[in-house]
């Protein structure tokens, strides 16, 4: 599975690093874009065709939701911080716990 590859994790970490930077700049519009990119890449890395197809259907709605949530969220640090937690769980190799936490 692609998500097990080091390069996929590094890619997600890089996106999270950019999220941190734009959050510190209070660039909410770019933060929303990176947030969606992060989730889209996680879906792709999962390597599940059904999941990918479902994501394509809900991506626009997800983007709208992220815009509303991120602009109303007073703590932009919390937005990128939760993604760091996702990455730590994935990096641990305990995919059952990572899935439980994300659900």
C-alpha positions in Angstrom: 0.0 0.0 0.0 1.3 3.4 -0.9 0.6 5.0 2.5 3.4 2.8 4.0 6.0 4.4 1.8 8.3 6.9 3.5 7.9 9.3 0.6 4.1 9.5 1.2 4.6 10.3 4.9 7.3 12.9 4.0 4.9 14.5 1.6 2.2 14.8 4.2 4.7 16.2 6.7 5.8 18.8 4.1 2.2 19.8 3.6 1.7 20.1 7.4 4.9 22.2 7.6 3.5 24.6 5.0 0.2 24.7 7.0 2.2 25.7 10.1 3.8 28.6 8.2 0.6 30.0 6.7 -1.2 29.6 10.0 1.5 31.7 11.7 1.0 34.3 8.9 -2.8 34.1 9.5 -3.3 33.3 5.9 -6.7 31.5 6.3 -7.3 31.2 2.6 -4.0 29.4 1.9 -4.5 27.3 5.1 -7.8 26.0 3.7 -6.2 25.1 0.4 -3.4 23.2 2.2 -5.9 21.5 4.6 -7.8 20.2 1.6 -4.6 19.1 -0.1 -3.5 17.2 3.1 -6.8 15.3 3.2 -6.9 14.6 -0.5 -3.3 13.2 -0.4 -4.2 11.0 2.6 -7.1 9.6 0.6 -4.9 8.9 -2.4 -2.2 7.4 -0.2 -4.7 5.0 1.2 -4.8 3.3 -2.2 -8.4 2.3 -2.0 -10.2 3.0 -5.3 -13.7 3.1 -3.7 -12.5 5.6 -1.1 -10.8 7.7 -3.8 -14.0 7.7 -5.8 -16.0 8.8 -2.8 -13.5 11.5 -2.1 -13.9 12.9 -5.6 -17.6 13.2 -5.0 -17.4 14.9 -1.6 -14.2 17.0 -2.2 -16.1 20.2 -3.2 -18.4 19.9 -0.2 -15.4 19.2 2.0 -13.7 22.3 0.7 -16.7 24.5 1.5 -16.9 23.0 5.0 -13.2 23.7 5.5 -13.6 27.3 4.4 -16.4 27.8 6.9 -14.7 25.9 9.7 -11.2 27.4 9.3 -12.4 31.0 8.9 -14.6 30.7 12.1 -11.8 28.9 14.0 -10.1 31.5 16.2 -7.1 29.2 16.8 -5.4 28.5 13.5 -2.7 26.7 15.4 -5.2 24.0 16.3 -5.9 23.4 12.6 -2.4 22.3 11.7 -1.7 20.8 15.1 -4.4 18.1 14.7 -2.8 17.1 11.4 0.6 16.7 13.2 -1.2 14.3 15.6 -2.5 12.3 12.6 1.0 12.1 11.2 2.4 10.9 14.6 -0.1 8.1 14.7 0.6 7.0 11.1 4.3 7.2 11.7 3.9 4.9 14.8 2.8 2.1 12.5 -0.2 1.4 14.7 -2.7 1.9 11.8 -5.6 0.5 13.9 -5.2 3.3 16.5 -4.6 5.9 13.8 -7.8 4.9 12.1 -9.7 4.9 15.4 -8.4 8.4 16.2 -9.3 9.8 12.8 -12.8 8.3 12.9 
